[in-house]
Amino acid sequence: MFRKLFRMLIGIGLNKINNIESENQQENIPKSIGDVKKKLEATFEESEDFVLREIEIGKGVHRKVIVAYMDGLITKNVLDESIINPLIFGTKNNLTDKEIMSKNVIDIFTKKLIVASSLNIINDFKDTIMAVLSGMAIIFIDGQNKAIKVSAHGVEKRSVIEPETEMSLKGPREGFIESLSTNVALLRHKIKSPKFKFETMQLGKQTNTTVGICYIKGIVNENTLNIVKSRLKKINVDSILDTGYIEQYIEGKPFSIFPTIGNSEKPDKVAAKILEGRIAIIVDGTPVVLTVPNLFIENLQNAEDYYSRLYFVSFNRILRLLALFIATVLPAFYVAVIVFHFDVIPMQLLLAISATREGLPFSPFIEAFFMMIVFELLREAGIRMPGTIGQTISIVGGLVIGQAAASAKIVSPIMVIIIALTGITNFILPSLSDTLPIIRFILLFAAQVFGFLGILVGYIIILIHLCSLESFGVPYMYPLSPVNKDGLKDSFVRFPLWIMKIRPKAFTLQNWDINKYRASGDNHVTEEEQ
C-alpha cells in the first residue's frame, strides 16, 4: 500500500516537472511561410481582431512575407509608415534581388528597410504570440526561422492629470495613468539617475500582465529586494488585473487589518519613497503604484508635508494623530461614560445629556451601533455613485437622516454629533479608511462590556499587534519600535529638511540582520527569501 502511494506521489511530481518543462521549452518558428500562417490561424481562431497581412516583396524575384498584428492594439499610421510601405516599396527601390533572396535577409531588413525606433529579432514562436497580444507587429519571412518584432503600440490612454484621490494644494499635480511605460517615464522624469533600475516580469497565466519593480541600485536594501522578487515569482494565478491582486499575494500578514504595503497615484510621492530606499511595484493597466516597505507612521504623513514650512506641517501631523484617536475611540468613550463612568462627567453636562436622552427607547450602545452602520452605508453609497451625486447623497443623506432620527427620538442629538465628528476625522486619514471602522466597532463592543477598562485593553492589544507586524523585514512601527532618533525627526513632527540628512536606516542598511527585526509568526518571510 505504501509503495503504491509512494509511486503515485512520485508520478504526480514527475508530471508537474514535465508540464513545467514543456511550458518553458522553446517552440521554433517554421521556415515555411505556409506553416507559419496555419499555426497563426489555428492559434487565433475565432479572433476577428487578429490580422494577417500577406505581402510579396521584390521586383525581379518574389518572396512572401506575413505581417501579423492585433487590430486595436497597434497604431495604424506607425504600421503603414514603418512596416507596410517599406516592405512594398522599399524592397523594390532600395534592395537588390540578391539581398531579398539572401539567407541574412532579416539582418538586411532591420538595417536597411524597417523604419522603427524599437525592433528585435526573435526565434521562439511562443514569443511571437505574446508579442502580438502585447501590441507588437511581427514580420515573418518565407524561408527564415526567425521573425522581426516591431513596436507599434496604439492603445488609447487618458492624459496625465491630477489624481482625484490625492488632491494637493502644493507640489506637482500630475498623477499616474493606466500605461506602464508612461508611469515609468514619470518616475524617470523625477529621478534622472542611471542607478534608477526598472525590471519587469509577466504574471497571470491568462492575462500575462506586465508587472514592473523600480528601485535605486546602491540605495535599496538587497535583502528586501530579494524578498519582493521572490514573492512576486511565487504568484501563480490566471489573472492579475490590478495592484490590489499583487498586494494580497505578497503582503506579510494577510489577515491583519493594517495595510503593510503602501500605495499612491502621485509620481512625486513614489519617487520620494524610492529615493529613501524603497521599492515601487507598477502593474500595467492601473494607475495605483505599490511601495514597500511601508510603515504605520506614513498614515500620518502627506506628500505636501515636504513642500510646506515645518511649523504648519508639525501642527497638521499632531491634528492627524488627534483625528486617529477620535476616529477610533469617540463612540466607545461615549458609551463607556454613559453606561459605567457617568460620575466623571460634570453635573451640568450630565444634566444636559440626560435631558437629550429622555424618552429614548434604545441604550447608548444600540444608538452608537445603529448610527455607525448608517454612516458606513452613506459613505459606501457616496463612493459608488458618480462624483456630484455621491457628494449630494453623503451630505443631504447625513443631514436628513440625522435630523429625522433625532426628531423621532430614535437617537439623541449628542450621538448624531459624535458620529458626525467621528466620520469627519475618519476622512482625514484616507490610507486607514478601511481599518478605522473595524477598530471602532471592536472598541465599541469592549466599552459596552468593560467600560474604560475594555477600551484600554483593546488599545493595548492593537499596539501589541502593531509592534508584531513588519513590512518586508522592516518593523512596521519603525522608528517608534525599535526607537530610532534619526527616524523620529520625520514622525509626529517634522524637523527642517536640512537636518534630516540621513535616509531611514531600516530601508537602506545592507548588512542588517533580518532575523533581528522579523516578527515571530510571519510565515511569508522564509530563509530562501533572505
C-alpha positions as CSV (number, residue, x, y, z in Angstrom):
1,M,0.0,0.0,0.0
2,F,2.8,2.4,1.0
3,R,4.7,1.5,-2.2
4,K,1.7,2.4,-4.4
5,L,1.2,5.7,-2.5
6,F,4.9,6.5,-2.9
7,R,4.9,5.7,-6.6
8,M,1.7,7.8,-7.1
9,L,3.3,10.8,-5.4
10,I,6.5,10.4,-7.5
11,G,4.3,10.2,-10.6
12,I,2.5,13.3,-9.7
13,G,5.8,15.1,-9.1
14,L,7.2,14.0,-12.4
15,N,4.1,15.1,-14.3
16,K,4.3,18.5,-12.8
17,I,8.0,18.8,-13.7
18,N,7.3,17.6,-17.2
19,N,4.5,20.2,-17.5
20,I,6.8,23.0,-16.4
21,E,9.5,21.9,-18.8
22,S,7.0,21.7,-21.7
23,E,5.8,25.2,-20.8
24,N,9.3,26.6,-20.8
25,Q,10.5,24.7,-23.8
26,Q,11.2,26.8,-26.9
27,E,9.0,26.3,-30.0
28,N,10.8,27.0,-33.2
29,I,9.3,29.2,-35.9
30,P,8.6,27.2,-39.1
31,K,10.7,28.2,-42.1
32,S,7.8,27.7,-44.5
33,I,5.5,30.8,-44.6
34,G,2.6,28.5,-45.2
35,D,3.2,26.6,-42.0
36,V,3.5,29.9,-40.1
37,K,0.2,31.0,-41.5
38,K,-1.5,27.8,-40.4
39,K,-0.1,28.0,-36.9
40,L,-1.1,31.6,-36.5
41,E,-4.7,31.0,-37.8
42,A,-5.0,28.0,-35.5
43,T,-3.8,30.0,-32.5
44,F,-6.0,33.0,-33.1
45,E,-9.0,31.0,-34.4
46,E,-12.3,32.9,-33.9
47,S,-10.4,36.1,-33.1
48,E,-11.7,38.6,-35.6
49,D,-9.4,41.4,-34.4
50,F,-6.4,39.3,-35.4
51,V,-5.0,40.5,-38.8
52,L,-2.6,38.6,-41.1
53,R,-1.3,40.8,-44.0
54,E,0.4,38.8,-46.8
55,I,2.9,40.7,-49.0
56,E,5.1,39.6,-51.9
57,I,8.3,41.6,-51.9
58,G,10.9,42.1,-54.6
59,K,11.0,43.4,-58.2
60,G,12.6,40.7,-60.3
61,V,12.1,37.9,-57.7
62,H,9.3,37.4,-55.3
63,R,9.4,36.4,-51.6
64,K,6.4,36.0,-49.3
65,V,6.2,38.0,-46.1
66,I,3.5,37.9,-43.4
67,V,2.8,40.9,-41.1
68,A,0.8,39.7,-38.0
69,Y,-0.8,42.1,-35.5
70,M,-3.9,42.6,-33.3
71,D,-6.2,45.3,-34.5
72,G,-6.9,48.0,-31.9
73,L,-3.6,47.3,-30.1
74,I,-1.4,49.0,-32.7
75,T,-1.2,52.4,-34.3
76,K,-2.1,52.1,-37.9
77,N,0.0,55.1,-39.0
78,V,3.1,53.6,-37.5
79,L,2.2,50.2,-39.1
80,D,1.8,51.8,-42.6
81,E,4.8,54.1,-42.4
82,S,7.3,51.9,-40.6
83,I,6.4,48.4,-41.9
84,I,3.9,48.1,-44.8
85,N,5.3,50.9,-47.1
86,P,9.0,49.9,-46.6
87,L,8.1,46.2,-47.4
88,I,6.1,47.0,-50.5
89,F,8.1,50.0,-52.0
90,G,11.4,49.8,-50.2
91,T,12.2,46.3,-51.3
92,K,11.7,47.4,-54.9
93,N,13.7,50.6,-54.7
94,N,16.3,50.0,-52.0
95,L,17.2,46.3,-52.1
96,T,18.6,44.1,-54.9
97,D,17.2,40.7,-55.8
98,K,20.3,39.1,-54.3
99,E,19.7,40.8,-51.0
100,I,16.0,39.8,-50.9
101,M,16.8,36.2,-51.5
102,S,19.8,36.2,-49.1
103,K,20.0,33.9,-46.1
104,N,20.6,37.0,-44.0
105,V,17.6,38.8,-45.2
106,I,16.4,39.5,-41.7
107,D,19.5,41.4,-40.8
108,I,19.2,43.3,-44.1
109,F,15.6,44.2,-43.3
110,T,16.5,45.5,-39.8
111,K,19.5,47.6,-41.0
112,K,18.2,48.9,-44.3
113,L,14.5,48.6,-44.6
114,I,12.3,48.7,-41.4
115,V,11.9,52.3,-40.1
116,A,11.1,51.8,-36.4
117,S,12.6,53.1,-33.2
118,S,12.3,49.8,-31.5
119,L,12.6,46.3,-33.1
120,N,14.0,42.9,-32.1
121,I,14.7,39.6,-33.7
122,I,13.1,36.6,-32.0
123,N,13.2,32.8,-32.8
124,D,10.6,31.4,-30.4
125,F,7.0,31.1,-31.8
126,K,5.6,31.5,-28.3
127,D,7.3,34.8,-28.0
128,T,5.7,36.0,-31.3
129,I,2.3,35.1,-30.0
130,M,2.9,37.0,-26.8
131,A,4.3,40.0,-28.8
132,V,1.2,40.1,-30.9
133,L,-1.1,40.1,-27.8
134,S,1.1,42.9,-26.3
135,G,0.5,45.3,-29.2
136,M,3.5,44.4,-31.4
137,A,3.7,43.8,-35.1
138,I,5.5,40.6,-36.2
139,I,7.1,40.2,-39.6
140,F,7.6,36.6,-40.8
141,I,9.7,35.9,-43.9
142,D,9.5,32.8,-46.0
143,G,12.5,30.5,-45.5
144,Q,13.5,32.1,-42.2
145,N,13.1,30.5,-38.8
146,K,13.3,33.9,-37.1
147,A,10.9,36.9,-37.0
148,I,11.1,40.6,-36.6
149,K,9.2,42.2,-33.7
150,V,8.4,45.9,-34.2
151,S,6.9,48.1,-31.6
152,A,3.7,49.7,-32.8
153,H,1.7,50.2,-29.6
154,G,-1.5,52.2,-30.1
155,V,-3.9,51.5,-27.1
156,E,-6.0,54.6,-26.2
157,K,-5.0,56.1,-22.9
158,R,-6.0,59.1,-20.9
159,S,-3.8,62.1,-20.3
160,V,-1.7,62.7,-17.2
161,I,-3.9,64.6,-14.7
162,E,-4.1,65.2,-11.0
163,P,-5.5,62.1,-9.2
164,E,-8.8,62.8,-7.5
165,T,-8.0,60.5,-4.6
166,E,-4.8,62.5,-3.6
167,M,-5.6,66.2,-4.2
168,S,-2.9,68.7,-3.1
169,L,-2.6,72.4,-2.7
170,K,1.2,72.5,-3.2
171,G,3.6,70.4,-5.2
172,P,3.2,68.6,-8.6
173,R,-0.3,68.0,-9.9
174,E,0.5,65.1,-12.2
175,G,-0.7,61.5,-11.5
176,F,-0.1,58.0,-12.8
177,I,-2.3,56.6,-15.5
178,E,-3.0,53.1,-16.8
179,S,0.0,52.9,-19.1
180,L,3.1,51.2,-17.6
181,S,5.6,52.9,-19.9
182,T,4.1,56.3,-19.1
183,N,4.2,55.7,-15.3
184,V,7.9,54.7,-15.5
185,A,8.6,57.7,-17.6
186,L,7.0,59.9,-14.9
187,L,9.3,58.4,-12.4
188,R,12.3,58.8,-14.7
189,H,11.5,62.4,-15.1
190,K,11.8,62.8,-11.3
191,I,14.9,60.6,-10.8
192,K,17.4,61.3,-13.5
193,S,20.0,58.7,-12.4
194,P,21.5,55.7,-14.2
195,K,21.2,53.8,-10.9
196,F,17.4,54.0,-11.1
197,K,16.5,50.5,-12.2
198,F,13.4,49.1,-13.8
199,E,12.7,45.3,-14.1
200,T,9.6,43.6,-15.5
201,M,8.0,40.2,-15.3
202,Q,4.8,38.6,-16.7
203,L,2.2,37.5,-14.1
204,G,-1.1,35.7,-14.7
205,K,-1.4,32.6,-16.9
206,Q,-4.3,34.1,-18.9
207,T,-3.7,37.9,-18.6
208,N,0.1,37.8,-18.9
209,T,0.1,41.2,-17.1
210,T,3.4,43.1,-17.2
211,V,4.5,43.9,-13.6
212,G,7.5,46.2,-13.0
213,I,9.6,47.0,-10.0
214,C,11.6,50.2,-9.6
215,Y,14.4,50.9,-7.2
216,I,17.8,52.7,-7.0
217,K,20.8,50.4,-7.1
218,G,23.1,51.0,-4.2
219,I,20.4,52.6,-2.0
220,V,17.8,49.8,-1.9
221,N,18.3,47.0,0.6
222,E,19.3,43.9,-1.3
223,N,17.6,41.6,1.2
224,T,14.3,43.5,0.8
225,L,14.7,43.5,-3.0
226,N,15.2,39.7,-3.0
227,I,12.1,39.2,-0.8
228,V,10.0,41.3,-3.2
229,K,11.2,39.4,-6.3
230,S,10.7,36.0,-4.5
231,R,7.1,36.7,-3.5
232,L,6.2,38.1,-6.9
233,K,7.6,35.0,-8.7
234,K,5.6,32.7,-6.4
235,I,2.3,34.2,-7.7
236,N,0.7,31.5,-9.8
237,V,-2.8,32.6,-10.8
238,D,-4.8,33.1,-14.0
239,S,-5.3,36.8,-13.8
240,I,-3.6,39.9,-12.4
241,L,-5.8,42.9,-13.2
242,D,-4.8,45.5,-10.6
243,T,-2.2,46.2,-7.9
244,G,-4.8,45.0,-5.4
245,Y,-4.2,41.5,-6.6
246,I,-0.5,41.8,-6.1
247,E,-0.9,43.4,-2.7
248,Q,-3.0,40.5,-1.4
249,Y,-0.5,37.9,-2.6
250,I,2.7,39.4,-1.3
251,E,1.8,41.1,2.0
252,G,3.4,39.5,5.0
253,K,0.4,39.4,7.3
254,P,-2.7,38.9,5.1
255,F,-5.1,38.6,8.0
256,S,-4.0,41.9,9.7
257,I,-6.4,44.8,9.4
258,F,-3.5,47.2,9.0
259,P,-2.0,47.8,5.5
260,T,1.7,46.8,5.4
261,I,2.0,47.8,1.7
262,G,1.7,51.5,0.7
263,N,0.0,52.8,-2.5
264,S,-0.2,56.1,-4.3
265,E,-1.2,57.7,-7.6
266,K,1.3,60.6,-7.3
267,P,4.7,60.2,-9.0
268,D,6.4,62.7,-6.6
269,K,5.3,60.7,-3.6
270,V,6.5,57.4,-5.1
271,A,9.8,58.9,-6.3
272,A,10.5,60.3,-2.8
273,K,9.9,56.8,-1.3
274,I,12.2,55.2,-3.9
275,L,14.9,57.8,-3.0
276,E,14.6,56.6,0.6
277,G,15.5,53.1,-0.5
278,R,12.1,51.6,-1.0
279,I,10.7,49.6,-4.0
280,A,7.9,50.6,-6.2
281,I,5.7,47.9,-7.9
282,I,3.9,49.0,-11.0
283,V,1.2,47.0,-12.8
284,D,0.3,47.7,-16.4
285,G,-3.4,48.8,-16.6
286,T,-3.8,50.5,-13.3
287,P,-2.8,54.0,-12.0
288,V,-2.1,52.8,-8.4
289,V,1.6,52.1,-7.6
290,L,2.6,50.0,-4.6
291,T,5.5,50.9,-2.4
292,V,7.4,48.6,0.0
293,P,8.3,48.5,2.8
294,N,5.5,50.6,4.4
295,L,5.4,52.0,7.9
296,F,2.5,52.8,10.2
297,I,3.8,56.4,10.7
298,E,3.2,57.1,7.0
299,N,-0.5,57.2,7.6
300,L,0.0,60.5,9.5
301,Q,2.2,61.9,6.7
302,N,1.3,63.6,3.4
303,A,3.2,64.5,0.3
304,E,2.5,68.2,0.9
305,D,4.3,68.0,4.3
306,Y,7.7,68.3,2.5
307,Y,6.6,71.3,0.4
308,S,5.5,73.4,3.4
309,R,7.1,75.1,6.4
310,L,7.8,72.8,9.4
311,Y,5.6,74.5,12.0
312,F,2.5,74.2,9.8
313,V,3.4,70.6,8.9
314,S,4.1,69.6,12.5
315,F,0.8,71.1,13.6
316,N,-1.1,69.2,10.9
317,R,0.6,66.0,11.9
318,I,-0.5,66.4,15.5
319,L,-4.0,67.1,14.3
320,R,-3.9,63.9,12.3
321,L,-2.8,62.0,15.4
322,L,-5.7,63.5,17.3
323,A,-8.0,62.6,14.5
324,L,-6.7,59.0,14.6
325,F,-7.6,58.9,18.3
326,I,-11.1,60.4,17.9
327,A,-11.9,58.3,14.9
328,T,-11.3,55.1,16.8
329,V,-12.4,55.8,20.4
330,L,-15.0,58.5,20.5
331,P,-18.2,56.4,20.2
332,A,-16.8,53.8,22.6
333,F,-15.8,56.5,25.0
334,Y,-19.3,57.9,25.0
335,V,-20.8,54.5,25.6
336,A,-18.4,53.8,28.5
337,V,-19.1,57.1,30.2
338,I,-22.9,56.8,30.0
339,V,-23.1,53.2,31.0
340,F,-20.2,52.8,33.5
341,H,-18.5,56.1,34.4
342,F,-21.1,58.8,34.4
343,D,-19.7,60.1,37.7
344,V,-16.7,61.5,35.8
345,I,-19.0,63.9,33.8
346,P,-19.5,67.4,35.3
347,M,-23.0,67.8,36.7
348,Q,-24.2,70.5,34.2
349,L,-23.1,68.4,31.3
350,L,-24.6,65.2,32.8
351,L,-28.0,67.0,33.2
352,A,-27.8,68.2,29.6
353,I,-27.0,64.7,28.3
354,S,-29.8,63.3,30.5
355,A,-32.3,65.8,29.0
356,T,-31.4,64.8,25.4
357,R,-31.7,61.1,26.3
358,E,-35.1,61.4,27.9
359,G,-37.7,59.2,26.2
360,L,-35.2,57.3,24.0
361,P,-36.1,53.6,23.5
362,F,-32.6,52.3,23.0
363,S,-29.4,52.1,25.0
364,P,-26.3,54.2,24.1
365,F,-24.7,51.1,22.7
366,I,-27.6,50.4,20.3
367,E,-27.7,54.1,19.4
368,A,-24.0,54.2,18.5
369,F,-24.1,50.9,16.7
370,F,-27.1,51.9,14.6
371,M,-25.6,55.3,13.7
372,M,-22.2,53.9,12.8
373,I,-23.9,51.4,10.5
374,V,-25.9,54.2,8.8
375,F,-22.7,56.3,8.4
376,E,-20.9,53.4,6.7
377,L,-23.9,52.9,4.4
378,L,-23.9,56.6,3.4
379,R,-20.1,56.5,2.9
380,E,-20.3,53.5,0.7
381,A,-23.2,55.0,-1.3
382,G,-21.3,58.2,-1.8
383,I,-18.2,56.3,-3.1
384,R,-20.1,54.2,-5.6
385,M,-22.3,56.9,-7.1
386,P,-21.0,59.4,-9.7
387,G,-19.0,62.3,-8.2
388,T,-21.5,65.1,-7.8
389,I,-24.4,62.7,-7.0
390,G,-22.3,60.9,-4.5
391,Q,-21.4,64.1,-2.6
392,T,-25.1,65.1,-2.6
393,I,-26.1,61.7,-1.2
394,S,-23.4,61.9,1.6
395,I,-24.3,65.4,2.7
396,V,-28.0,65.5,2.3
397,G,-28.5,61.9,3.4
398,G,-26.4,62.6,6.6
399,L,-28.3,65.8,7.4
400,V,-31.8,64.4,6.7
401,I,-31.3,61.0,8.5
402,G,-29.5,62.6,11.5
403,Q,-32.2,65.3,11.9
404,A,-35.1,62.9,11.4
405,A,-33.6,60.3,13.8
406,A,-33.1,62.9,16.5
407,S,-36.6,64.4,15.9
408,A,-38.2,61.0,16.1
409,K,-36.5,60.3,19.4
410,I,-34.7,57.3,18.0
411,V,-31.2,58.6,18.8
412,S,-30.1,61.6,20.9
413,P,-28.7,64.7,19.3
414,I,-25.4,64.3,21.0
415,M,-25.0,60.9,19.4
416,V,-25.5,62.5,16.0
417,I,-22.7,65.0,16.8
418,I,-20.4,62.2,18.0
419,I,-20.9,60.1,14.8
420,A,-20.5,63.1,12.6
421,L,-17.3,64.1,14.3
422,T,-16.1,60.5,14.0
423,G,-16.8,60.5,10.3
424,I,-15.0,63.7,9.7
425,T,-11.9,62.5,11.4
426,N,-12.1,59.2,9.5
427,F,-11.8,61.1,6.2
428,I,-8.6,62.9,7.5
429,L,-6.8,59.6,7.3
430,P,-7.7,58.1,3.9
431,S,-5.0,55.4,4.0
432,L,-6.7,53.9,7.1
433,S,-10.2,54.4,5.9
434,D,-10.7,50.6,5.7
435,T,-9.1,49.9,9.1
436,L,-10.6,52.6,11.4
437,P,-14.3,51.4,11.1
438,I,-13.2,47.9,12.2
439,I,-11.3,49.3,15.2
440,R,-14.3,51.5,16.1
441,F,-16.7,48.5,16.3
442,I,-14.2,46.4,18.3
443,L,-13.7,49.2,20.9
444,L,-17.4,49.9,21.0
445,F,-18.2,46.3,22.0
446,A,-15.3,46.4,24.5
447,A,-16.7,49.6,26.1
448,Q,-20.2,48.1,26.3
449,V,-18.9,45.1,28.3
450,F,-16.0,46.5,30.3
451,G,-16.1,50.3,30.1
452,F,-12.8,52.2,30.2
453,L,-11.0,49.0,31.0
454,G,-12.3,47.4,27.8
455,I,-11.1,50.4,25.7
456,L,-7.7,50.3,27.4
457,V,-7.2,46.6,26.9
458,G,-8.4,46.9,23.3
459,Y,-5.8,49.6,22.7
460,I,-3.0,47.5,24.3
461,I,-3.9,44.5,22.1
462,I,-3.9,46.7,19.0
463,L,-0.5,48.2,20.0
464,I,1.0,44.7,20.6
465,H,-0.3,43.6,17.2
466,L,1.2,46.7,15.5
467,C,4.6,46.0,17.2
468,S,4.5,42.4,16.0
469,L,4.0,43.4,12.3
470,E,6.7,44.0,9.8
471,S,6.7,45.0,6.2
472,F,9.2,43.0,4.1
473,G,11.6,42.6,7.0
474,V,11.2,46.2,8.3
475,P,9.4,46.7,11.7
476,Y,6.0,48.2,11.0
477,M,6.2,50.7,13.9
478,Y,9.7,52.0,13.0
479,P,11.0,54.5,14.2
480,L,8.9,54.1,17.4
481,S,9.6,50.4,17.8
482,P,12.5,49.9,17.7
483,V,13.3,53.6,18.6
484,N,15.5,55.4,16.2
485,K,16.4,59.0,16.9
486,D,17.1,59.9,13.3
487,G,13.8,58.4,12.2
488,L,11.9,60.4,14.8
489,K,12.9,63.6,13.0
490,D,10.2,62.7,10.5
491,S,7.5,61.2,12.6
492,F,4.8,63.0,14.6
493,V,6.6,66.3,13.9
494,R,8.8,67.2,11.0
495,F,12.3,68.6,11.5
496,P,13.7,71.1,9.0
497,L,14.8,69.4,5.7
498,W,18.4,70.4,6.2
499,I,18.6,68.5,9.5
500,M,17.2,65.3,8.0
501,K,20.4,64.3,6.1
502,I,20.2,60.5,6.7
503,R,17.9,58.1,4.9
504,P,15.9,55.7,7.1
505,K,18.4,53.1,8.1
506,A,15.7,50.3,8.2
507,F,15.3,50.7,4.4
508,T,18.9,51.2,3.2
509,L,21.2,49.3,5.6
510,Q,22.8,46.5,3.6
511,N,24.3,44.3,6.3
512,W,21.5,44.3,8.9
513,D,20.2,41.0,10.2
514,I,16.7,40.5,9.0
515,N,16.0,37.9,11.8
516,K,16.7,40.7,14.4
517,Y,13.7,42.7,13.1
518,R,11.4,39.9,12.0
519,A,8.2,39.5,13.9
520,S,7.5,36.0,15.2
521,G,4.9,34.1,13.2
522,D,5.5,35.7,9.8
523,N,5.3,32.7,7.6
524,H,5.8,34.7,4.4
525,V,9.5,35.5,5.0
526,T,11.4,32.3,4.5
527,E,15.1,31.5,4.6
528,E,15.0,31.3,0.8
529,E,13.7,34.9,0.5
530,Q,16.6,36.1,2.7
